[in-house]
């Protein structure tokens, strides 16, 4: 499990600027990126808790290192910054469910 989270962190470090800008340009692009990663995680056998933990790593990375590019990302960033660790974890679960529901 921690091996998968380490891979998530490593992948985030290596997303180049252009790809990152494309992903964050619109909220729909961000959701599609996250949906693709959730689908990949499911194919690797990750359960919802593991997927939420990976989404939590992504959200934490974005909150600390990226400026929101649109209203939706700004709202998520604000919610993330005021939430406790437990609330952030619940928000990560909701993000996973959001993108799974849109498949």
N, C-alpha and C positions, 0 to 999 in steps of 0.2 A: 504494500500500500504506500508506504513512504517513498518507495522507489518511483511510483507514478507521480507523486507530488514533486519529487525532485526533477523529474523530466519536464513537468509543467513549468517550474521555475526556470530551468535551463532554456526551454523553448522561448519563454518570454524575453529572456536576455538577448536572444538572437533574432528577434523580429526586426527587420531593417526599417528604417525611417519611412520609406515609401509605402511598404506593406502596412505598417502601423497607421499611417495617415489614411490609407484606403479603408481599413477596417473601422477606424474611428470617425470617418467622415459623416456617416449617417448612422442612426440608431438601428435601422434595418440591416445595414452591413455588419454592425457589431453583433446583432442577434444571430445573423447567419453564421458568422465566425464561431460564436459560442455554440450554436446548434451543431455545426460540423464537428467541433471538439467533443461535444456530448455524445454524438453518434459514434465517433471514434472510440471514446471511452467505453461505451456500451458494447461495442464489438470486441474490446479487450477484456470484457467481463466485469467492468466496474459497476457497483450498485449505486443507488441514488445518493447514499451518504458519501461515497467516494467521489462521485461526480460533483456534489455540492462542495466538498473540500477543495477540489481542483478549481471550481468556479470562485471559491473564496480566495484562493491564491491569485487568480487573475484579477479579481476585483480589488484586492489589496494592492497589487502591483500598479494597477491603473490609478487608484486613488493617490498613491504616493508619488508616482512618476509622470503622470500625463494630465494635461489640462483637458477638461471636458470640451468636446467639439460641438455639442448641440444641447438643446433643452433637456432631453431625456437623460443624457449622460451627466449633465449638471445636477439634475435631481438625484440620480443614483449616487453621485459623488457626495452630495450633501447628506443624504440618508446614511451613507457609509460612514461619513466622518462623525456623525452624532450618535451612531449606534454603538452599543456594547459589543464585545466579541460574540456573545450569544445572538444578539440581534443581527449582526453581520452574517453569522452562519445561517440564520433563518432567511435572510435576504438572498444569500447564495442559493439556498434551496429553491426559493421562489423564481430566481432567474433560470435555474435548470428546468423547472416545471414550465415556465413561460415558453422557452424555446422548444421543449418537447411537445407542448400543446400545439404549436404552430407547424409541426411537421406535416 
